[in-house]
Amino acid sequence: MESVVFGKWRLECDPEATRQAHLHISVGSPEACGCRECQNFAVARSLVYPAVVLSLFTQLAIDSQHEAEIYHMGRLGSGRHLYGGWFHFVGTIASEGDTIGPFDMEQEDDLPFRLFFTNKPNLLEESFVGKPVVQLEFVAHVPWLLGSPEPD
């Protein structure tokens, strides 16, 4: 296991085991679902994850195209859409500090991207079963880029 620190989180991860698990996943949740909200997320995906979060994904060996789940929560006053979702990686949460980090859910600012980690994974792909798994959950403000009408 390797140690990774992100904001207030200290994580233990197994990048090679995570990489191997992701090799068995053919498409992410938005492509697997195919509804127009998920199609929009897939089209906008390259705008969703901040560079520092993509760097975290690299450290953890998370494939940014393999969300385990994506869900649409509605249109925001800004015109963007509020989405949530999560990824899995092989590892554990070693500790959670008290200081709020720049992308933590507890931020009081209306940030366009927030995340947190949990040891209680949902919708686990078969390739992760039997391994210690952490779920990286996020919420994001996503533009509507799909040509079809926007949902409310």
N, C-alpha and C positions, 0 to 999 in steps of 0.2 A: 504494500500500500504506500501511496505517496500522500504527503500533506499539502493541502491547498488552503490558503486563507483568502477569503473574499468578504470584505466588509467586516461584520461582526462574527462571521462564520469560520470555523476551522473544520475542514472536511478531510477525511481520509478517503482516497479513491484508488481504484485499480484501473488505470487507463486502458491497459491491454485487454482486460476482461470486458470493459465497456465497449471498446472498439469491436471485439469479437461478437458481442451481443447485437450491436447495431448492424453488423454485416448480414444478420438474418432478418432484418426489417426491410421490406421492399419499398414502402412509401410511408410518409407521415400521416397523421390523423386527418389533416384537411383534404389530402388527395384520396384517402380511403373513404371518407364521407361523401364528398362531392357536392354537398348542398351549396347554394350560392354564397352564404356567409363564409363557409370553409374555402370555397374557390377564391373569394376575395382575399382571405388571409394568405393563401398560397401565392397569389399574384403579388401581394404587398410584403411578403416575408423578408425580402432583402432590406426593407426599411424598418422592420420591427425591432431587431436586436441591436442594441448599442455595441460599438466596437469593443468596449471593455467586457461586455457579456459574451461576445463571440470569442474573445481571448480566454475567458473562463471555460467556455465550451471546449475549446482546444485543449486546455489543461486537463479537463475531466474526460476527454474523448467523446463528448456528446456530438452527434451528427445533427446540425441545426435544421436539417430537412426531415427529421424523424420525431416530431412531436408525438407523444403518446396520446394526447388529447388536446383539442382546441374547441372552445365554445365562445359564442357571441353573446354579449350581455346587453347590447343596445347602442343606439347612437347618442353621442355626447353633445353638449351644447356647442362645443368647438367645431362640430361637423365630423370629427373622427368617430371611430367606433371602438367600444370597449370590448376587448377580447381577453379571455383567460386560457391557460393551458399548462401543460407540464411535460417534462422530459424525465427520463430515468438514467441513472449511472450506478455502477457497481462501487459501493463504498459505504461509509457511515458518517454521521455527523459527530465529530469529536467534541465540539463545544460550540456554544452560542454565547457571545459576549453581550454586554449591556449597552454598548455604544451603537447607536443607529447608523447604519452605513448609507451610502448614496443611493442604493437601489432597494433598500429594505421596505417592506410593506408598511412599516410604522412611520415612514416619512409623512410629514404633514403637508408638504408641497404636493401640487397636482402633477406629479411626474408622469411622463408618457410611458415609462417602463418601470416595473417593480417586480421583485422576486423574493422568494423564501424557500427554505428547504424543510422537508419532513421525512421521517423514517417510516411513514405509513403510505406506501405506494398503492396506487389504484391503476386498473387496466394494464397490468404488467404483461408485457410481451413474453412469450414462451422462452425466448432466449435469455431472459433475466431471472426466470424462476429458479429457486434454490440458491440464489446468491444474495449477499447483503446488498440492499438497494436503497438509494436515496432518491426521492422525488424532488426535482427542482420545479417549483410552481411559479407562474408569472401572470401578471396582468399587463396589458399594453393598449395604448391608444393607436389605432391603425387607420390609415386613410382608406376610403372606399375607392378602389381602382378598377373594379370590375365594370364592364359596360352595362350591366343590367341595373334596374332601379335599386336604390338603397332601401334596406329595411328600416323600420322605426327604431 
